[in-house]
């Protein structure tokens, strides 16, 4: 009777009649790293561009470090970036019996052997290599001996080729050749019978019908070991594309100080939109002429491996912020309000009611043009929901102190007399007061803004008056006439 995982893989294999099948295979030992997100994006785009399949495999063979929380974080990050995969996610550990069966098959074919080297013997071999300043490669004396007693503790090693060379026609790196003498007989099964990563990944790629392996170039050396295993099984060889890793602005390996965080941090802590992150990651190592703003549809149409660069890309938060600013301006106001509301609630330490959320939605048209992150929008909207007395920052306080005596009282009186609180009436009243006071409109707008928002930067003054409404606006203007008393 077929297990669920066998049924899932059978279904997946049947579905891979498409010419192209890619996969993203993260290890659930932490969050979805931003570099991993780019790998997933490139695989997704390549598959979708060719009308193929994009598969997800959770490589959870490291049982000590794999966690359910990490799996959830990976799934959540993929969904946030809208990187949907075909079929069910495959969990590598659940296929351990299949992996072990392939090792047994390799043993039976003479392509693998039982190795009885002890840890002490391996340590001595490693020390000798270090003393001679040679790379450590296992040369097991058991390679050409009788297979030995299967009941005695041992590992199973691949009998890798030792002569000649292997060449990978990498779609990013170009032709890369390694002498087979540089490879060692790596372990397929540990002494406890559990499969190693190197075995599992090859078996899974084959069984899932993966045609193109697109991943970081830190796996390039692994590719030659995996290729030896593939050839031992006489399986179809995938097309390889090893993408240079992302570096920090200083050219050093990307670290947390550069932005090597989980994609959840870009969403939750930094306030970026998924379309901005996708666009930025796409351009981080791939290009289409001078195009910077690239929609998902365009990316799917244009993406190819030929335009992936061979040099590491440098992470640049300013470019990401600029892209995010663009996508904020393009975003639907109701959607933005939904994303910003929890951030405002955190700032004011209370929940917003339905009426306030409606105000927030209406405010988006004025708030989003000047913002680059959701946090900046939330901060810009703060004046709408702060309780009296309104906090006044230092710069706004100086503006209020410098305002001509009686100016705020006069404009407040004029506004209080309005029959309708509309843009037209507000504009006419403020302009009339500026003319009466023999001031330019900007000279009056400054004190008004400081009184109404407690800041010197805000949306247009008429937008502020409309969003606050008559009662709140007049109350704040009345209070500001007594600044700094009670401030």
Secondary structure, DSSP 4 states (H G I P E B T S, - for coil): ---HHHHHHHHHHHHTTSS-EEEE---SSSS-BHHHHHHHHHHHHHHHHTT-EEEEEE----TTT--HHHHHHHHHHHHHTT---SSPPEEGGGGHHHHHHHHHHHHHHTSEEEE---HHHHHHHHHHHHHTT-------TTTTS----TTS--EEEE----SSEEEEEETTTEEEEEEGGG----EEE-TTSPBPHHHHHHHHHHHTT--EEEEEGGGHHHHHHHHHHHHHHTPPPPEEEEEPPEE-TTSSBP-TTTT--BHHHHHHTS---HHHHHHHHHHSSB--TT-----HHHHHHH--STTB-SSPEE--HHHHHHHHHHHHHHS-HHHHHHHHHHHHHHHHTS---HHHHHHHHHHHHHHGGG-SSHHHHHHHHGGGTPPSSPP--HHHHHHHHHSPTTHHHHHHHHHHT-S--SHHHHHHHHHHHHHHTT--HHHHHHHHHHHHHSSS--S-HHHHHHHHHHHHHHHHHHHHTTTTTT-
